[in-house]
Structures are given as structure tokens and as C-alpha cells.
């Protein structure tokens, strides 16, 4: 198997990570100047989340009907119409993660999150460049 040492730079986990531990520990990338989003969360000690907020729901970033496990009630996760899915929920929407849902140590959650706040436990948040960062940081066109 070959090793690609000169990739695109968007390979998973190549842009950094941070460790969060305990109630209230958070990583907030919701600001207008944020360069990154959380692309993966590795649980290092059984964890519950206070906030697990998806990155703009994906739609404003041109990513179509993306849905990720989250606590985000503002994101309308209509899996029946967007994915053609059937769930155990009466309206076939995604189930939200609540602060009583424990995620076991060793589990990695993949998605696009811009705010992560722990209720308990510990995790490593891995980041990747925001899809809209380069567009947002460009100077206005000179006319």
C-alpha cells in the first residue's frame, strides 16, 4: 500500500484536535471568524453532551440534506423526506441526543459540528477547515 505524503490537506485529523473534560468544557466555533469545524469526536471517558450543534445544518454550505446526530433542535432533521428513511419516530425524524444519553468511551462520532459542550465525561474534538472559510475571508471585489 502506498503512502501519500503530499495530500490535499483535508485528510481527516490532520488539522488539529483539542481535549475536553468535565461538565461545561466546550469548543465553540460558531463565530464569524471561525476557520474550522469539528469533524470527529472521540470519546475518551463515557460522555454526555449538553450541546452538540451541527454546522449550519449543511444546507447553507451547499452540502444538501446533511444530518448528523446532535442536540440541535433548530436543525429540522426530516429523514423521511431527505433520505427516504423510516425511523422509529412517529414522523420519521431523527432522534435528538439529550444530556441523559451516555456515549461510551472508545466511540468516535463523525459529523460537522460548530459547538460541542460536555455535560460529563471527556472527549477529543478533531477539526477540519470550514467549507465556507475561504469564501468568507476574501476581500470585497474592487469595483
Buried (B, 14 or more C-beta within 10 A) or exposed (E): EEEEEEEEEEEEEEBEBEEBBEEEBEBEBEEEEBBBBBBBBBBBBBBBBBBBBBBBBBEEBEEEEBBBBBBBEEBEBBBBEBBEEEBEEEEBBBEBBEBEBBBEBEEEBEBBBBBBBBBBBBBBBBBBBBBBBEEEEEEEEEE
